[in-house]
């Protein structure tokens, strides 16, 4: 089972590459992945139905008792057969639904396979944490699939709405799962359900209600029903898979899974009965009014989900059997109908039943398939939908929901009437001229592969009706886990005999067909439905209110003044922790054992104080920044004197890089800051700054004096070599002992780089240099630079031509540019040395990356954005992505070698020429850090530096001019 999930994950990663190389035909091969899972599940059915549940797993988070545990029992086997079977046909269908010019197809293929794997893992999960993770994965992948056409506003809005509603429901469900897991004393799903009948109390009831909220939101029941019709903005294969056979069934599955243990809880039946009954009626009413075939099916799906959950929540054996049968029937006929609509939309160019004409004659195969599926949805014999609807009527006649069975049976009959009505409306509107108001619609004949998936699913509804006997054991395997509510157990049959349920079915069919007549349905379609619950209107009002409230809060709190924001934050710090620190009496415990370790530290501290005071009194922005930099360098000296050369080196490099970045920003700001330094403002700032400085010092001293436990870091020096095979404790800590922290920091760096670039670039990252790609050159004649006597040789001649000055000759310094190019390789070599030597000496990936970044800074300062482009002919995003990928892969390598994630391994031996070599696997992690830091610096230089130069049409720090005509231009 875990292997099949891994295969789905691998297929999701490979799918984009296959689609890029093979086009839409790649979907034919990708369909084999869910098809293989379908075949494997079929081989396990005899054992599963014999009572031998198949389980696998391993410990995920030992400290919390969380496992990756999967289990195949009759219920999960039934759902996983639907997910894989329908999924394989939908993936195959994509090979012809999309055109060769469809945009975003590689990403779509990967996300669709990933969703299939996540949904399969969800129905197999036997750990509540794994269940929740897979639940939210389906939510995220659904968001990406619904928003496939991102250029359309409707798709973006529908995706965001679906994500918000289902994710909020999922978080609520998580609370309920944790409550029930703690009450049962186990996070195993099977153990929680088994312990359910013995649990009770208000906490358990609250947990049950929270779980039901998650189920109702996922399966689009009132008051969450509005997101599903909006999600029809997704491509039709997404609607057929997610919204007919897979994702929306997750809520039904959750109710079916928990029903044996918690159906008798006080909060169970009332919540489900009210929401499901209202949803069934409301969905049917709205569906019967639709003219868009896809929206008709969407609202019909909402109604059918209410029907399924009404049966699943009854908590009786007969209702569970009918619910399981309806889940299978609905997946078959509704996915067939959605795929049929997809064919109609592609070949006729419309889904509006008022514009379709004569499709029954021009597409007889499609008409037969669509009619069979619609008849199964309406419950017409001998299709499987009829069998399950008969079972549903019998379940309510067998006292499902006890005294409320009669009322709910009336609701189900009325809902069935509406189902027949919109099913007939679908057939008449799609394949006849009954509702046509225009001329003859165009039609492009679909190919056999395009019709294969809907034909198989449509015929399956017919075959399943006759094969109800072989199918029943799979359904009863789950249903028999619930208590019987009637002496004679329900049996699903194609011909049940002349019973009350058969009479109700006949009544529903007759009334539904009458309701579907144009003379009846058209006047009703113009009447506003009885929407007692206007959830979508409420949702939009809520979203608008939140946005408006957020805007008001932002306007009131973010006044555009950094000084006001800082004063507010620091003032709260004084009034909060400051008051608590003084009131607690902790100041009396502060102990100062020694003032300083050496006189040099006192000198460095005095320099830091002088720099700070001078920076506060500076009148020019650049002077203030340089003085603050002096403070940073003084701190680096203190680190070095304290015996921390690695930290001192990093501090110095970070301080230098910070100075450069701030200077890049200062170019767009006024040089003078005296207008903001009035005496009144200076005293106000001092009134806050001085107490804050004292408070931070006291907090640091208090924290040091309050330590009672032995610091874990004291063991690091002795363990660094044995644990991480390195003598540099700082580097070993970063790439081995606390590697997870470093992974998080790398992600933050990546987000920071993306944020900086997003704030500066309007459409995409620019600044790609001449010489990187798509270079456009014009002949360059011998100019004064090329003819300079002191430059000799082809390499220097080419260098001279590249550095040929433009119109502003006086703004370029040729000597500086030449020297910079000569020094640049040396700095890069030194950065590589820091990278490789950092595990045993001062340095490491972070320090080496910063030094390489400073080398790029020097090139930029010397020659502007063109010189930067020559130095780094690569996109910053490529370096950032490659670095994070390399760091992640190095962590996964530990698992492949039989260890833990990010575990260090040492490879040692003799190599020709190099001699004895010792390779530590954490070096790969450090290389990832190096690439990310270099990518971050490059991104900042090209955004705050090169891009601002280009946008402002002004020279960079070196006042490099814009290249004249005939010179290289950036790609």
BELRATA-V227671 format. One record per pair of residues at least 24 apart in sequence whose ideal C-beta (glycine too) atoms are under 6 Angstrom apart, sorted by sequence separation. I is the first residue (numbers start at 1). J is the second residue. D is the distance in whole Angstrom. If there is no record, write none. Layout:
i;j;d
I;J;D
I;J;D
This chain:
i;j;d
48;72;6
179;203;6
468;492;5
828;852;6
115;141;4
280;306;4
304;330;5
468;494;6
608;634;4
629;655;6
114;141;6
139;166;5
180;207;4
279;306;3
280;307;5
607;634;5
828;855;6
44;72;6
139;167;5
179;207;3
827;855;4
48;77;5
87;116;5
219;248;5
465;494;6
111;141;5
276;306;4
340;370;4
604;634;5
629;659;5
176;207;4
824;855;6
218;250;5
219;251;3
4;37;5
111;144;5
218;251;4
219;252;6
276;309;4
604;637;4
111;145;6
136;170;5
176;210;3
276;310;4
604;638;5
890;924;4
135;170;5
175;210;5
176;211;4
890;925;4
41;77;6
83;119;5
215;251;4
337;373;5
83;120;5
272;309;6
336;373;4
601;638;6
625;662;5
172;210;5
173;211;5
820;858;5
887;925;5
41;80;6
215;254;4
820;859;6
41;81;6
80;120;6
108;148;6
215;255;5
297;337;5
333;373;4
601;641;5
172;213;4
173;214;2
272;313;3
297;338;6
378;419;6
600;641;5
886;927;6
887;928;3
132;174;5
172;214;6
378;420;4
820;862;4
886;928;4
80;123;5
333;376;4
79;123;4
169;213;6
170;214;6
333;377;5
169;214;5
378;423;4
621;666;5
817;862;5
883;928;4
38;84;4
377;423;5
816;862;5
817;863;5
37;84;4
38;85;5
76;123;5
294;341;5
76;124;6
169;217;3
293;341;5
883;931;3
128;177;4
374;423;4
882;931;6
883;932;4
34;84;4
621;671;6
166;217;5
620;671;6
165;217;6
166;218;6
263;315;2
333;385;6
374;426;5
621;673;5
879;931;5
880;932;6
34;87;4
35;88;4
128;181;5
222;275;5
374;427;5
2;56;5
34;88;4
70;124;4
208;262;5
221;275;5
225;279;6
255;309;6
1;56;5
71;126;4
329;384;5
619;674;5
879;934;6
880;935;4
222;278;5
252;308;5
256;312;5
259;315;5
329;385;5
371;427;5
879;935;3
31;88;5
69;126;4
208;265;5
222;279;5
248;305;6
252;309;6
255;312;4
294;351;5
69;127;4
209;267;4
221;279;5
255;313;6
293;351;5
128;187;5
165;224;5
208;267;5
212;271;5
216;275;6
292;351;5
329;388;5
876;935;5
31;91;4
67;127;5
127;187;6
205;265;6
208;268;6
252;312;6
30;91;5
31;92;4
128;189;6
205;266;5
291;352;6
68;130;6
126;188;6
165;227;5
205;267;4
232;294;5
291;353;5
326;388;4
876;938;4
66;129;5
126;189;5
232;295;6
291;354;6
325;388;4
876;939;4
27;91;5
126;190;6
367;431;4
162;227;5
196;261;2
161;227;5
196;262;5
229;295;6
232;298;5
325;391;6
872;938;6
27;94;4
28;95;5
193;260;6
27;95;4
193;261;4
1;70;5
161;230;6
162;231;5
229;298;4
322;391;4
25;95;6
228;298;6
229;299;6
322;392;4
24;95;5
360;431;4
158;230;4
359;431;5
158;231;5
322;395;5
868;941;6
24;98;5
228;302;6
356;430;6
158;233;4
319;395;4
353;429;3
357;433;5
23;100;6
225;302;5
318;395;4
384;461;5
155;233;5
383;461;5
387;465;6
868;946;6
154;233;5
357;436;5
383;462;6
318;398;5
384;464;4
311;392;6
319;400;4
354;435;6
362;443;5
384;465;4
387;468;5
839;920;6
845;926;4
849;930;4
853;934;6
860;941;5
865;946;3
34;116;5
220;302;5
353;435;5
383;465;5
848;930;5
852;934;5
354;437;5
355;438;5
357;440;5
382;465;5
846;929;6
850;933;6
316;400;5
357;441;5
434;518;6
646;730;4
845;929;3
849;933;3
853;937;3
865;949;5
146;231;5
220;305;6
221;306;6
356;441;5
369;454;5
373;458;5
376;461;4
845;930;4
849;934;5
860;945;6
19;105;5
20;106;5
219;305;5
245;331;4
314;400;4
355;441;6
365;451;6
369;455;5
372;458;5
399;485;5
19;106;4
148;235;6
314;401;6
398;485;6
846;933;6
146;234;4
373;461;6
398;486;4
420;508;6
145;234;6
369;458;4
372;461;6
420;509;5
424;513;6
16;106;4
19;109;5
244;334;4
245;335;5
372;462;6
244;335;4
413;504;5
417;508;5
421;512;5
425;516;5
416;508;4
420;512;2
424;516;4
864;956;4
145;238;5
348;441;5
15;109;4
16;110;5
244;338;5
417;511;5
421;515;4
864;958;6
15;110;4
240;335;4
348;443;6
413;508;6
417;512;5
421;516;5
835;930;5
347;443;6
394;490;5
861;957;5
862;958;5
864;960;3
347;444;4
861;958;6
863;960;5
12;110;5
15;113;5
240;338;4
767;865;6
239;338;5
240;339;5
347;446;5
391;490;6
770;869;6
771;870;5
142;242;6
769;869;1
12;113;4
391;492;5
769;870;6
772;873;3
11;113;5
12;114;4
236;338;6
771;873;6
343;446;5
769;873;6
142;247;6
387;492;5
236;342;3
390;496;5
387;494;6
394;501;5
731;838;5
8;116;6
9;117;6
393;501;4
731;839;5
8;117;3
138;247;5
390;501;5
393;504;5
590;701;5
728;839;6
5;117;6
382;494;6
590;702;6
728;840;6
726;839;4
727;840;4
731;844;4
339;453;5
340;454;5
591;705;5
726;840;6
339;454;4
590;705;5
5;121;5
586;702;5
589;705;5
574;691;6
578;695;5
336;454;5
570;688;5
336;457;4
567;688;6
65;187;6
300;422;5
335;457;5
336;458;4
570;692;5
1;124;6
332;457;5
296;422;6
119;246;5
753;880;6
332;460;5
333;461;5
332;461;5
123;253;6
288;418;6
296;426;6
750;880;5
284;415;5
288;421;5
277;411;5
281;415;6
284;418;3
288;422;5
750;884;6
280;415;4
287;422;4
293;430;6
746;884;6
97;237;6
746;887;6
94;237;5
93;237;6
90;237;5
811;959;4
90;240;5
325;475;5
811;961;6
90;241;4
324;475;4
808;961;4
321;475;6
324;478;6
807;961;6
806;961;4
806;963;6
321;479;4
806;964;5
86;245;4
320;479;4
317;479;5
320;482;5
82;245;5
83;246;5
739;902;4
317;482;5
316;482;6
317;484;5
325;492;6
736;904;5
316;485;4
321;490;6
318;490;4
79;253;5
767;942;4
767;946;4
724;904;5
767;947;6
75;256;6
725;906;5
766;947;6
757;939;5
749;932;6
753;936;5
760;943;4
756;940;6
736;922;5
746;932;5
753;939;4
757;943;5
735;922;4
749;936;5
756;943;5
760;947;5
778;966;4
735;925;5
735;926;5
649;842;5
657;850;6
775;968;6
776;969;6
653;847;6
725;920;5
646;842;4
645;842;5
650;847;5
653;850;4
660;857;5
774;971;4
649;847;6
770;968;3
773;971;5
770;970;6
768;970;6
768;971;5
260;481;5
260;482;5
289;525;4
286;529;6
285;529;5
86;331;6
97;342;6
93;339;6
82;331;5
86;335;5
661;940;6
665;944;6
664;944;4
664;945;5
226;535;5
223;533;6
226;536;4
222;533;5
223;535;4
96;449;5
96;450;4
93;453;4
92;453;6
89;453;4
89;456;6
78;474;6
74;477;3
75;478;4
74;478;5
49;473;5
49;477;5
